Amino acid sequence: MKDNDSYIGGLVHGIASLLTGMKTTMTVFCRKKTTEQYPENRATLKLSERFRGTLTMPHSADNEHHCVACGLCQMACPNGTIRVTSETVETSDGKKKKILAKYEYDLGSCMFCQLCVNACPHHAITFDQKFEHAVFDRSKLVLTLNRPGSRVMM
């Protein structure tokens, strides 16, 4: 008699488990779909504001930026993605000042952790919404963020 109870109990448990799975499947099946039809919908594609695409250094219309070449972003980067090269120049009043010579960013090794953006005291760098980075040569992923002839915003 005991074998018969365990058989019926196992059968009932199996059917209950099957119905629970079917309920979950039907719930997900009836939800609004969130699939994006990329690349057909490039013009209407909406990304989250928190999305981190490419690191950029915003410049004004006068080719000015906020980076003072302090190197805090370079020190905060866990895998050496950022290289800040600075130069020391003498101002007209005889003081020495450090200016940004080159700001290199290796997109291919970036983890998009945003530690560099958080470490920057002048808000000189930020992430944008660009995400199409497919290239055949990894050397094209090393970007220079400061523009030629750019200077620090006063």
C-alpha positions in Angstrom: 0.0 0.0 0.0 2.9 2.3 0.7 4.3 2.0 -2.8 0.9 3.0 -4.2 0.8 6.2 -2.1 4.3 7.2 -3.1 3.5 6.6 -6.8 0.3 8.8 -6.6 2.1 11.4 -4.5 5.0 11.6 -7.0 2.5 11.9 -9.9 0.6 14.7 -8.2 3.8 16.5 -7.3 5.0 16.2 -11.0 1.7 17.6 -12.3 1.8 20.5 -9.9 5.4 21.2 -10.9 4.4 21.1 -14.6 1.5 23.5 -14.0 3.8 26.0 -12.1 6.2 26.0 -15.0 3.4 26.4 -17.6 2.0 29.4 -15.5 5.4 31.1 -15.6 5.8 30.5 -19.3 2.4 31.9 -20.1 3.0 35.0 -17.9 6.3 35.8 -19.7 4.6 35.0 -23.1 1.9 37.6 -22.5 4.2 40.4 -21.4 5.0 43.4 -23.6 8.1 42.5 -25.8 11.3 44.5 -25.2 13.3 43.2 -28.1 14.9 45.9 -30.2 15.1 45.5 -34.0 18.6 46.7 -34.3 20.0 48.0 -36.8 16.7 48.8 -38.5 15.7 51.1 -35.6 18.9 53.1 -35.3 17.0 56.4 -35.7 14.5 55.7 -32.9 16.8 53.7 -30.6 16.5 54.8 -26.9 19.3 53.9 -24.5 19.2 54.3 -20.8 20.7 57.5 -19.4 23.1 55.3 -17.3 24.5 53.6 -20.4 28.3 54.0 -20.8 29.5 54.1 -24.4 32.7 55.8 -25.2 34.8 58.0 -22.9 34.8 61.6 -24.2 36.3 64.9 -23.3 33.8 67.7 -24.1 35.2 70.8 -25.8 33.6 74.2 -26.1 33.1 76.0 -29.4 36.4 77.7 -28.8 38.2 74.3 -28.5 38.5 74.5 -24.7 38.2 71.7 -22.2 38.3 71.4 -18.4 41.2 68.9 -18.1 44.1 70.2 -16.0 46.2 67.0 -16.5 46.2 66.1 -12.8 46.3 62.4 -13.7 43.7 61.3 -11.1 41.7 59.5 -13.8 44.8 57.6 -14.9 45.5 56.6 -11.3 41.8 55.5 -10.7 41.7 53.3 -13.9 42.1 49.7 -12.7 43.7 48.4 -15.9 45.7 51.2 -17.4 43.2 52.3 -20.1 44.0 56.0 -19.7 47.4 57.7 -20.3 47.7 61.4 -19.5 50.7 63.2 -20.9 51.4 66.6 -19.6 53.9 69.4 -20.3 55.2 72.1 -18.0 55.1 75.6 -19.4 56.1 78.9 -18.0 53.4 81.5 -17.9 53.9 85.2 -18.6 54.2 86.0 -14.9 57.0 83.5 -14.5 55.0 80.7 -12.8 55.3 77.1 -14.0 52.0 75.5 -15.0 51.2 71.9 -16.1 49.1 71.6 -19.2 47.6 68.7 -21.1 49.7 67.5 -24.0 47.9 64.3 -24.9 45.0 62.3 -23.4 45.0 58.7 -24.7 42.2 56.3 -24.1 42.3 52.6 -25.0 38.6 51.7 -25.7 39.6 48.1 -26.3 40.7 47.5 -22.8 38.1 49.7 -21.0 35.8 48.0 -18.5 33.4 51.0 -18.5 33.5 51.0 -14.7 33.3 54.9 -14.6 36.0 55.2 -11.9 37.9 57.7 -14.0 34.8 59.9 -14.4 34.1 59.8 -10.7 37.8 60.6 -9.9 37.9 63.7 -12.1 37.5 66.8 -9.9 36.9 69.1 -12.9 34.3 67.0 -14.7 36.5 67.0 -17.8 35.6 63.5 -19.0 32.3 61.7 -19.4 30.8 58.7 -21.1 28.5 59.2 -24.2 25.9 57.0 -25.8 27.9 55.7 -28.7 28.2 51.9 -28.8 29.2 50.8 -32.3 32.9 50.1 -31.9 33.5 47.2 -34.3 36.9 47.4 -36.0 39.3 45.0 -37.7 42.4 46.5 -36.2 42.6 47.0 -32.4 45.0 50.0 -32.8 42.0 52.0 -34.0 40.5 51.7 -30.6 43.2 53.8 -29.0 41.7 57.3 -29.1 43.2 60.7 -28.4 40.5 62.7 -26.5 41.9 66.2 -26.6 41.7 67.9 -29.9 44.7 69.5 -31.6 45.3 73.0 -30.4 42.8 72.7 -27.5 43.5 74.5 -24.2 42.1 74.6 -20.6 38.9 76.6 -20.1 39.5 79.6 -17.9 
